[in-house]
Amino acid sequence: MKRLFEHKYTKYLVLVLTCFVFDACKKFDLPPNDELSSGVVNQSTANLDGIINSGYGRLIAQGPPTVNSSSVFDMALYAEAMGATRTVFPSPQSGANAATNLMYNFSMQPDNVFLARLSRNLYVPIASANSTLFYINNTPPADSEFSRQKDRLMGEAYFIRGLCFFYAARFWAHQYGHNTNTSGGGILLPLEPSIDGSAGVKRATIQETYDQIISDLQQAAALLPVAYDANIHGAFPAYRFRANKAAALAVLARVYFQQATPASYQLAKETIDKVIGNTPGTITGTPETGNRVYSLQNDITLPFNSTGFTAPPANSEEILRLVNSTTATAGYTNASINITNESGGNPQSRGAARWFLNRPTPNPPSNTAVTTSPLFDDVVNDRRFTQLTFNNAFAGAIGNQRLTQKWGFQTQATLIGMQTFPLIRAAELVITRAEINAVQGNTALALDDYNLIRRRAITGYVNRTLLDPAIGGTQAGLIAEIVRERQRELLFEGFDFWSWKRMSAYNAANGAIYPASQVAPLTRGTSTFEWNSNRTLLKFHVDDLTLNFQVGLEAQNPN
């Protein structure tokens, strides 16, 4: 019976690779799909590494024109759309039926193709991870490389699965803390290979969902090496650009933080210390990083246009970047990925141009440069404003919009086809630790990390104290200011919507810790939406439910 199952599964995996990995082959040096034939897919460590590569490929690569996949870049873009009006606004250039506008209005219907693309680009990597774990545990390769690569391959599989489950949980499940143990309130958690091509599982609870995410990332952190080592990984050069121990820990810290409880905040802080050291205000190497120091870059543009894999690292701030490894293995330093349908095209219709920094009040006239901001408190010296945002001067654009430079924009009307996406960088960990310490009442430690972020970004910056007028001498004032600093630092990176839900859940359980302005309902026309409104969840695509024998349309997120 087992042999029959394995035979069926091998044929299934070949089908999966044929259907879903084809667009990733060009990006990740996989052999043509017909070479991964039945009976050979698990016969070499290189083939297992190829399956892992295909998982990363779905997260970064645009598919063929008929696929138009949603990359992780697009997922950040969609999150910005869902949280818009807090720090960014929609552009009139966005079409009424564009995915970003539908997400902004919480009106995307379950038959919308973008939902299918989004779930595909999360659950296909999960399938790759499950495939890898299945073969390692049941029919491992017999070649000489396998013993040296086994832990790394398993660690990467757990990392990919935990990361994708987390993305899925944020889009399709309520914030942790709301209906956490309600049956079917979480996401689909397939942990075994599928024979029929569907997930084949019911919706878990939110608690079960987070337990699985945390377990996967903990196992990833335990198994992954601290860094690429040419003596061990030399036969797999693409691994230089994939997850290591620090990446797993950094994402795990992000998950703990999103859980929004006092206990999970403490776990997040302890996990952050394993990546950037345990002394707020400084960044040091640790045993978990192989003593690599993920220091903040003085040049604030480097985290968005250069990789950290040169010697010395061109971008020390980068913990993990999703890159085109075909080019990477040739030794390039400007890592780039293809941007997908929603964020591609000419400069007037590019997705990243569809959202712009909140304007000052009153709005400047059309075709007038925006030189001030309600978010940035120093628009002259803060290079995150002067260098990472710019006025929209594209032909036919509305001039009183200030857009992001983070995703490769230029200030002339030229098509830019390649982008770069840092999945996680040290600055996120620093400002997260600052916020946690502020909430815990460790104001001096919180200020150390807060000032570290601002010293790097603001020319001529003088450290602030608790008595600074921007803070007001209170813990509450410090929390409010650090939340604003988090918005400045991570602007246009897809964080603020999830922060709104997290802070709202924390307040709901622990009192008014975060300022009312940061947890206020979102407004869309005459409608308002609370953090735990069903409308703030994406719908599952109808095929994800009807093609899964364990669930049906009754498992859909309610209106």
N, C-alpha and C positions, 0 to 999 in steps of 0.2 A: 504494500500500500504506500509506504514511504517513497519507494522508487517511482511509483506512478505519479505521486504528488510532485516529486522533484522534476520528473520529466515534463509534466504539465506546466510547472512553474518556470522551467527554463524556456519553454516555448513562449510563455506569457511575457517573460522579461524581454525576450527578443522583440516581441510585438511592442512593448512599451518603449524600448529604445528606438525602434523604427518610427513609432508615431510621434514621440515627444522629444527625442534627443537630436534629431536631424539638424535642427537649426543651431544646436550647440556644438556640433562637430567641428565646424569651421573655426569656432572660437577656442575650443579646448583640445585640439589635436587628437580627437577620437578617430579610430579607424572608421571607414564607411560601415554603415549599419549591416550590410549583408555579410560583412566579415565577422560580426558577432553572432555567429550561427549557433543553433542548438547544440549543446554539449561542449562548447569551447568557451562560453562567456565566463566561466569560473575557473578556467584552466591556467590562468596566469594572474599574478599580482597586478600586472599592467592593466589587464581588463577590469579588475576591481577598481583600480585607480581611475580608469575611464568612466566607470559608473558614477563615482564620486564627482568627477569633473562635470559630468552631465548635470548633476544636481546644482552645482554652482552656476552652470551655464544657463539654466532656466531663470536664475535670479538676475542675471545681468544682460542677457542677450535679447535682441529683437529677433523674432522669428521671421519666416517667409512672409510675403505680403498678405497671404490669406490667414496668417495667425495673429500678427500684431500683438505680441505678448505684452503683459504688464510687468516691467522690470521693477526692481527694488527702488530705483529712482522714481518711477511712476507712483509706487506706493507712498513714498514721501510726499509727492505732489498731491495725491488724493487726500492724505491726511491734512495737508495745508488747506485744501479746499473745504474739508469738513469742519475745520476750526476757524475758518475765515471770519473776519470782522474783529477778531481779537488783536492780531498784529498785522494782518494782510487783508486786502480787499480784492474782490473779483474785478477783472477788466471787462469793459463793455465789448471788447473784441471776442470774448468767449461766446461761442454759439450756445443757444438755449439747450441743445441736446448733447453738448460736449460732456464727456464723463465727469470732468471737474465741476461743471455747473450742476449736473444732476446730484453729485455728491454734496456739493455746497448746499443745495436745497433739500437734502435728504429725501430725494424723490426717485432714485434709481429703481426701476422695476426688475423683478426676478428673472425676466427673459432677456435682459440687456446683455449683449455679448461681452461687455467689459467685465461683468461679474464672472463669466466663464473663464476669461483670460486670467483674471486675478487669481481665482481658485486653482487653475491649471498651473500657474507659475509658483504656487506654494505647495500643492500636493504632488506634483511630479518630482520635485526634489525630495519630498518625503518618501515617495516610492523608490527613488534611487538609494536613499539611506536604508530603507527596509530591505532592499535587494542586497546591498552590501553586507548588512548584518546577517541576513539569511545564509548567504554563501559562506561567510567566515565561520559561522556556527555549525553549518551542516556539511558542506562540501568544499572545504578550503583548498586553495591552490597548493601544489606540491613543489613549486619552484623555490630556489634558494632565497629569493627576495622576501618571501611571505613572512617569515619569522621576524624580520627587521621592520616590516611595514604594518604588521597586524594591528598593534595598538593604535598607531596613527590613523589607519583606515577606519577602525571602529570609532575612534574619537571624532573624526570628521563626520562620520555618519550620524552619531549622536548630536553633534553640533548643528548640522544642517536640519535635522528633524526638530530639534528644540527651537531653533531660530524660526523655522517656518510655522511651527505650531503657535509660536508667540505672535507672529504677524497675523495669522489667521484669527487667533483669540481676540486681538484688538479690533479687528474689523467686524467679526461676526458674533462675538459674545459680549455681554455686559462687562463693565468694569468690575474687577475683583472687589468684593464687598457688597455687591448688590445681587440678591438672589443667588448667592455663591453656591448653595447646595441644592438648588432647584433642579429636579430631573430634566435632562435635555437642554439645559441652559448654556452649555458650553459648546464645543466644536466637535467635529469628527476627529477621532484619534486613532487612525490605523497604525498598528505596530507590527503587523505581519504582512508578508507579500499577498497581493490580491490575485485570485485566479480569474475572476470574471471582469476585471478592469474597473470595478467600483471600489469605493473605500470599504464597503462591507462591514461597517460598524455603525452603531447608534451614536447620537450626540451624547457626549459626556456632560457632567456637571462642570461648572466653572472651577470648583475646587479640584476636581479630578484633572481638568485641563492644566491648571497651574502646577499641580503636583507632577504631572508628566513632563512639562516643560522644564521644571527645575531639576528633576531626575536626569533628563537627557543632558542638560548643560553641565550638571555636576559630573556625570560620567565622562563627558567630553573633556572637561578640565583635568580629570584624573588621568586620562589616556593620552592626550595630545602632548607633543614635545614642546619645549619652551621656544624653539625656533627651528627654522630650516637648517639642516646640517648637510653640507655637500658630501661628507663621508658616508652618511646614512641614506640621504634622500636624493643623491646625485642622479639616479636613474629616473627621477620624477621631478624635473625642474619646475613644473607648474606648481608644485607644493609651496614654493617660495611665496606665492600670492594667495595662500589659503589659510584657514584658521589654525592658530596655535593656542597654547594654554592661556595666554593673556586675552586673546579674543573671546574664548569661551567664558572666562571669568568676567570680562567686561559686559558681555551680553547677559550673563547671569545677574550681575548687579543691576542692570536695567530692568530685568524681570522683577527682582525683589522690590525695587523702587516703585514699579508700577502697581504692585500689590497694595501699597498705600496703608500700611498698618505700622504702629510703632515698632513691632518686632521685625517686620520686613525691612523697614528703614535701617535698623541696626545691622541686619544681615547684608544689606546693600553696602553700607559703609565699610564693614569688615571685608567684603569682597573687593571693593575698590582699593582698599589698602594693599591688597595682594598684587595689584597691577601698578600702582603709582607710588607705593610707599605709604607709611602711616604717619607722616608729618605734614599736616596742612600748611599750605604756603610754599611747599617745595614738592618736586617730583624726583623720586629716586628709583633705582632699579631694585628688584626683589628676586628671591629665588624662583618665583613663579614666572618671571620674565627672562630668566637667564641673566639677570642684572642689566638687561637693556633698559635704558631710561627713555620713557615716552614723553620727552620734554615738549613744552609748547613752543611753536615756531614764532620767532620774532616777526618774520614775514607772514602776515595773516593770510596771504593768498596761497601759500604753499600747501596747506592741507587739502586744497581743492584742485591743484594742478600738477602735483608731483608725487611720486610714490616714495615710500620709506624703505625701498629695497636696493638702494645703491649703497656704496661703501665710500665714505660714511653716508648714513641715511640722508637723503635729500629732504625727507619729511619725517622727522622723529616723532611727530604728534600722532601719526597714523598707527592705529592698532590693527585694523583690518580694512582693506579696500577691495571691492569687487572689480576685477580687471579682466581684460582680454588676455588670457595666458599664452595664446599663440604668439602674440607680439611680445609679451613679457619675457618669454624664454629667449627671445632674440636680444634682450638686454636694453629695452627702452626705459626711459625714466618718466615720460609723460603718459601716465596710464589713462586709457580712455575706453568708454563703452558706447555702443550704439544706443541712442535714445529712441524710444518707441513711438508708435503712431500718435498717441495723445500729446506727446511733448516734442514731436518732430515737425518737419515742414518748414515753411519760410518764417522769418523772424516775426511777422505779424501774427501768426497763428500758433507759435510754439507754446507748449503747455506752460513752461516756466514763465512766459510773458503774460500768462492769463491771471497772474496774481501779483499784486504790487504792495509795497510797504504802505501802511496806513498814512494818509495825508495829514498835514497839520490842519487846524481849524482857524479860519475858514479855508475851504479848498482853494488852492491857487488856480488862476484861469487856465484854460486849455492852452497847450503849447508853451507853458511857463515852467521853467525848471523848478523842481522841488528841492529846497536847500535846508529845510528843517524837518523835524520828525517828533511826533508825540512819544515815540519809544526811546530814541537815543537822547541822552542828556548832554552830549558834547558832540555836535555835528561838525565841529571844526577839527578836533584832534582824534576822534574815535575812527580809526581806520576801517572798522567794520561797516561804518556808514560811508566814508569817503572812497574806500577801495572795493568793498564787497557789495555795494549797491550803486546804481547809476540811473540817470534820467533816460527815459525811453525816447531815443532819437531816431528809431527806425522809421523808414519811409511809411507814411500813412498812419503812424501811431499817434496816440493822444499824449502830448508832451508832458502833462502834469502827473506822470506815473514814475515811481522810482522802483526799479526792478533789481533782482539779485544778480551779482556776478559769480556766485558760487558755482554755477553749473555751466561755465564756459562761455557766457555771453561776451560779445565784443560790442563796441560802440559804433559800429557801422552796419549797414543793412546787408550783411553777407550771411549765407547759410552756413551754419556750423554743424557738422554731422556727427562729431564725436564728443563725448562728455567723459567726466570722471566722477566716481561716487565713493567717498569714504564712508564705509558702513558704521564705523565707530572710531572716535578719536579721543585723545586724552582730555581735551577741554570739557567734554561731556562729563567725564568722571569727576573732574575738579569741581565744576559748578554743582553737580549732584551732591557731592560730599559737603559742600558749603551749605546747601539747602538743608540737608539732614541735620548737620550740626546746629544750624539756626533753630530748627524745629525742636531739637533736643535741649536747647538752652545753652549750648556751648558757643556763645557769641564770639569769643576771641578766636576760636578755631575756625568758625564760619567766616569771619572777616579775613583771616589769613588766606583762605582759598579764593574768596571773592576778590581780594586785592590782587592776587596772582593773575586771575583772568583779566582784570582791567589793566594791570601794568603791561601785559603783553599787547593789548589792543589800542591803548590810548597814549599818544605821544605826550611826553611830559607829565604823565600821571603821578599824582601824590597820593599815597595810601590814605584811605578813609578810616576813621574811627567810628565807634558807635554813636558819638555825639555829632557826627557830620549832619548838616541839615537834610541831606537826601535820605538819611536813616532815622533821624529824630530821637536817638537816645534810648530806644526801646527794642525789645526782642521782636515785637510785632512789626515795627518799622524795618528791622533788618530782614525779616522773612519776606516782607513785601518787596524790598529792594532787590534781594537775591533772586526772587522769582522774575522780576523785570530783567535782571542781568542774564538769567537763563534764556529769556526770550531774545535778547540782543545777540547772545553768543550763538544760539542754535537756530536763528531766523532762517526760514525757507528750507529747513532740513527735516520737516515733518514731525516735529515734537509737540507743538503747542496744543493740539487737539487732545492728545493723550494726557498731557499735563493738566488740562482742564478737568478731565474725568478723574484723574488721580487725586488732585487737590480737593475736588468736590466730595469724593468718597472719604478722604481723610477727615474733612470737616464734619461730614455726616456722622461719623463714628466717634470723633474726638473733640467736637466743639469747634468754635471759630478760630482755628489756627491760621488759616490762609485768609487774606483779605477778601471781602465780599465782591470786590470788582473782578477778582480772578476766578470766582466760581459762579458768577452770574449766568443765567440762562442765555443761550445763543438765540438771536433773533433773525428770522427770515421773513421779511415782509410783515404781516400781521401775526405771525406765529412765533411762539417761543418754545425752546426745547431745553429741558433740564438734562443734566449729565446722565441720568438713568432712564431717559426716554427711549422707548423701543425704536422710535424713528431715527435715532442716532446710530443704529446698527445697520450694516449692509444686509441685504437679503441674500440668501443662498440662491445661486442660479438653479433654475428648475431642473436642469439635467443632473446637478449634484444630488438632488433628492429623489427624483423619479427613477434614476438608473441605479440607485443603491437599494438593494433588497431589504436592508435593515431599517430604512426610514422611508418616508413618503412626504407628500406636500404638507402633511400635518405637522412636520418638524420645522417648517419655515418660521423665521423670526416674525413675530406679530407686528402689526402696524402700531 
